[in-house]
Amino acid sequence: MSWVVELVVVILLPTAIGYGVIVGIRAVRWAAERRSEARWRTREEPSATIEQLAARQRRLRDELAAMETGGDLPAKQVRLHALRAAYRDTATALQERGLDVR
């Protein structure tokens, strides 16, 4: 082999090994995170009473109305998105219990 090819291999081989180690570590972390998320999703949450859910729904509705009509807040769209998702989750929980929620 030419000395140029040997030099390229000597320079690139440690770099390739380093990238392989980094990708391996990230893959292990990703797999562990997915496994812990799957375990977390299967756990049942303690069920809240209908009164607690209704109170939470009213509070979220009031917060959502205040946020939508409020002034210029930092990250307003992100906060609105989170409030709407929480409102939908609570409404779904109430509907699963047979209550009519609008």
N, C-alpha and C positions, 0 to 999 in steps of 0.2 A: 504494500500500500504506500501511497504517497504520503509524505510528511504533512501535507496540507489536509488530507482526508483524516489522518490521525489527529491532527490539531482540532478539527471541527468536531470529531467524535468526543474528544477529551473535554471540549467546552460544552457541548450540547448534552452529553450523557448525565452529568450531575443536575443540570437544569430540568431535564425530563424526569429524573428520579424525584426531584423536589416537587414538581407539579403533581406527580403521581401520589406522593405522600399527602399533599394538600387535598387533592380530590378524594382520596381515601378517607381522610379525617372528616371532610364535609359529608361524605356519603354515610358514614357511621352516625354522625350527629343527626342527619336528616332522618335516617331509619329509626333512631331512638326517639326523636320527636314525634314521628308518625305513630309509633307504637304507644307512646304515652298519651297522645291525643285520642287514639282509638280506645284506650282504657278509660280516659276521662269521659268520652261520649257515652259509654255504656253504663256509667253510674247513674242511678236514678236520683234526681234532685228531690229534696223533701218538698212535698206538695204544700202549697200555700192555700189558705182558706179562701173561699169566694170573696169574703169581705176584704182580705188583704189584696187580692188581685184587683178588685174593683177600686180600692183606694189607690193602688199603684197606677191603674189605668187613668183615674182622674188626675193624679199628680203629673203623669206624663203628658196628658192632653193639655193641661195648663202650662207646663214648661214648653211644649211644642208651640202653642199659640203665642206665648211670650217671645220665644226665640224667632218665630217667623215675622212677627211685627216689630221686633226689636231693632235697634240701630246696627251700626256696622261693627260687628264683633270679629276678632281674629278667628280664623278657621270656622266661620259660620256654617259653611256647607257641610263640613265634616261633622260638626255637632248636630246639625239638622238630620243628617243621614243616620247618625247613631240614635237620636231620639225617635225617629220614625221607625227604625228597626225594633227598638225596645217597645214602642207602642204596638207594632204589629205582633210581636211575640206575646205580649200580654193579652191582646185581643184574641189571638189564636188559642191561648190557654183558657180564656173565658168561654170561647165558642165550643171548645172540646168538652166543657162541662155543661153544655146545653143552654148557655145564655146568649141572648141576642145582643150583639155588640155592633155599633155602627162607627 
